Amino acid sequence: MSAQTSRYESDALPAETVDVVVIGGGAAGLNGALMLARSRRSVVVIDSGTPRNAPAAATHGFIVLDGIPPHEILLRGRRQVRAYGGRIVRGEVVSAEHAEPVAGDLRFTLTLADGRSVTARRVLVATGLRDVLPEVPGLAEHWGDSVVHCPYCHGWEVRDEPIGILATGPASLHHALLFRQLTDDLVYFTHGTDLDEETRARFAARDIRIVETEVKDVVDKDGTLTGLRLVDGTVVDRSVLAVATRLQARTEGLDGLKLPMQDLPDGMGRSFASATAGTTDVPGVWVAGNATEPTAQVGASAAAGALAGAHINALLAAADTDAALAAAQAAHTPARPSA
């Protein structure tokens, strides 16, 4: 168990129905919970403790917090949510189901892997996504260090290094142009993908070298990535590899909600489909962060969580008012005389 895991504090799961359960304790989930808790909503965050950016040494591209380790942002976020009465519960959701409405108001029951359950009026899904790497031996061992995916998250830190683009599909073409901005020494490994003549000309104009022999594995020396070995035995020296991963929203345990999914462009994966403020086609369920917008960095995911949280609170306020009005009208309606 890592030191980070051992320091994780988990609140008790409440027995009473809560206003909102947030599934996912990353930037989107915690910021959504913060907005709700500050509005005096009872909110519970279910956090599996496996954030997408865990391998990264620092968070970048987020003003004020640039350079801070990802786990430090999460620690601060949990403390802030708790300060307003929110709860952070360590666990994995294995089922999420529609429950019987109460006085016309929606209900959802969520069950965790350890058998505990909680009922909520609304649900915010902020589960994030998984990066699926190509099956190249040695690649995964350097993920988040010398194998990177985002020029805005890691680009400055690898500037002027010999960088290789390991192609995975059409998205890798744009990837190459972005990383060319960061280094004069860029090699594009086609790895079985096709390049048309126009792309070849554009690459040549930017001095991007093309290697068409298929990649066999990653070359590693004493734990440091030093290049790629091709199937013909040639080794191309590189200190950094950029890979456009396949992006897969984390959907485990959520089948019962029947949330709509969408295919990402260029066959790059699947995500939850959502609309304004994270609304979905399923009444009472919102989605925020990488689970629905795979390209969102930490700042954008946090903003999406805040927007969703505010929208949930607004609709809950309307529902509370409707219920209060119905109760008031019922209390002042004379009883009908019996026959």
Disulfide bonds with the S-S distance in Angstrom:
none
